[in-house]
């Protein structure tokens, strides 16, 4: 058993060393900050499309449709579609957050994400992966994972993290607070770590899922303002039903609405048309059971 576990440790060490690493470089220069964030999101989308295509004979998978529109120059296609996440259990990516120019003495922070759902699984500290309570990485038994990972005392859910989106700042200073909290893990109040992880989930996972949030965060980077997450409706000019909490908790439901297709779409508050819900979602879960 020890030999098997040792082999698994080596295998998973190599796998995690070779999973895609995507840089997110903080910067005091607003243009560089926006550019860095856009590059990070673009690379995540490219990875999603690449891995989705590998599961589908080289063809990227999308949900939605293309509507023909008559113009003076003939018929054109108006596309409403969203990328579909791959289904592979062992596909991950790592976001590497680098400090801003005036904080080079700080170490980068690494965050491990599950590609099929964009869930954050944990972060690296002293070469040991700190995984959320209950998290199990595919292909690794508990004895083996204990050699290179530790379990946090809380889960990756809103009941345990208790994110306060009205005060969760996503600008440069907020991101620097995340970097400081994660790199100081073990010597800092665990509530500060939870806030940092909540901010990372919003900045990476939720912003990839919802274009409205990524635009909101980029607005903060570009303006230099340390905007809170739940100011999102002010930027988008949307009514209160589109608060961030509402958006997050209804992602899977809206993915199903998209995947069922236009023919089965029924208007709901905030989404009068099928196109509106497709455009609302940046990426969709690959769901086989839609009922």
Secondary structure, DSSP 8 states (H G I E B T S, - for coil): -HHHHHHHHHHHHHHHHHSEEEEEE--SSHHHHHHHHHHHHHHHHHHHHHHHHHTTTT---EEEEEEEEEETTEEEEEEEEEEE----TT-EEEEEEE--GGGTTS--EEEEEETTT--EEEEEETTEEEE-TT---TT--HHHHTTTEEE-SS-SSHHHH---TTT-B-SHHHHHHHHHHHHTTTSS-HHHHHHHHHHHIIIIIIHHH-HHHHHHHHHHHHHT---BGGGHHHHHT--GGG-HHHHHHTHHHHHHHHHH-GGG---BTTB-SHHHHHHH-SEE---S---
